[in-house]
Amino acid sequence: MNPAKSASGKGLHFPNFDYNNNGIVMKITFGNKSILLPADISESAEAEVVASGTDLKADILMAPHHGSDTSSTTLFLKAVRPGIVVISCGPDNVFGFPSQDVLDRYVKMDAKVLRTDKTGAIKSEQGVRKTAFRFAFSPDIC
């Protein structure tokens, strides 16, 4: 789904290249369940992915850019309509992830929010009829 164009140049570093918005956006479907992995894209890339017309509906969303206030726009969330959002971020991180505004958007979408800063590692096990989550620090909550 993203990036729409490939990067070109020599070496591994491209000056003036927006690495976050050129991250790979991938949707994985297993049976009738799906997860969307949007990397660190922010508002502009989210809008491009939505405008592409690709079916973004997913049961699980890995929060773009760790729940940064530059991502998880209402437009994007309406296209994805996740039941569960997983946010990968460290406790008391210097970036302040996840943003409270973003958390509020997830709640408004009625999505269950799972955060690695609260539970530690999160492992998803997808079965034919059920998705189970296991947590490093907390008892299973799903």
N, C-alpha and C positions, 0 to 999 in steps of 0.2 A: 504494500500500500504506500509506503513512504521509504526512502525519498523517491519523488517522481523522476528525478534526474540523477545520474551518477556523478560523483566527484572526480575530478581529474587533476593531475599534477604529479610532481616528483616527491618522493619521500612520504612520510606518514603525517607531516604537519603542513596544512595549507593555510597560509595567512588569510585573514578575513573570511574564513570558512565557518559557518555556524554548525558546529558539531551537534548541538542539542536538537536543532530542528531538522537535521538530516539523519537522525537516528532511525533505525529500522522499526517500522510499525508492523506487527504481526498478529494475526488472529488464528488461534488454534481451536479446532472443533473436534470433539470426541463424542460420537453419538449425537445426542440432542443438546449437549452442553458446550459452551465455548468460553474462551478467555482471550481478552485483548491485551496485548503487550505493546504499549505505545512509546516505549523508551523515554527520553527526556524532552519530548516535543512540547512546545508552548503554544500560545494562542494562534499565531499565524499558521503553523504547521497543522494544528488541529482543524482550523478552518479549511485548509487545502484538502485534508483527508475527508472531511465531511462533504465538501463540494465535489469530490471525485465520484460520489454516488455509490461507493462501496458499502456493502451491508456491514455496519459497525456494531450492530446489536450483539451484546455479549453478556453472559451470566456473571462473569467475573472480569473486573477491570483492574489491572495493575496501574496504580495511580501514576499519571504522567509526571515526570520530574519530581518525584518524591512528595507530591502534594504541594508543590510551589504555587505561590499566588499568580504565577505567569501561565498556569495551565489549568486543566479541568474546567474549561469554560462551559457555560450553560448550553451553548450550541452543541458542543462536543458531547456533553453528558446526555442531552436529549437524544442524540443519535445512537449512543451506546446503550443507554438504559440498563445499567448494571444492577444486579441484585446484591452483589458483594463488591467492595473495593478494597484492595490490598495496598497498603502504603508501606514502602520500604524506607525507613529512616532511623537514624540512631537517636538514643535518648539525649535530650538537651543539646541537640546539634547546633552549630554556630549559624546555620542558615535559618533556623526557626521553622523547619519543616515538621509537620505539615502546616500550612496556613490555616488560620481559623476560618477565613472566608471560604476556602476550599472545603473544609470539613462541613461547614454549614450548607454548601451546595450539595454535598453527598447526602446529608440528612434530608434536605428538601426533596431529593430524588428517591427517598425511602430506601437507600442502599445501606446495607450492613457494612461497617468500616472495621477492618482488621489492620492493626499497626504493629510493625516489628519493634518499635520503640517501647511498646507496652507488653508484647508477648514474646519477644525474641524471634527466632526463626519460625517461619510459617511453612508448613508442608501441606500441599493439597493432594489428596488422593481421589482420583476420579473413577467412579464405578459406573456401571450401566444405569443404575437408578439413583445414585446418590453421590454427592461430593462431600468428602470428609476433610476436616482441617486438623492438623496437629501443631502444637505450639511448644517452643523450647522452655519458656518460663511459666506458662499458665496452663491450667487444665484445659482440655478440649472444650471449646464453646460452641462448636457447630456440629 
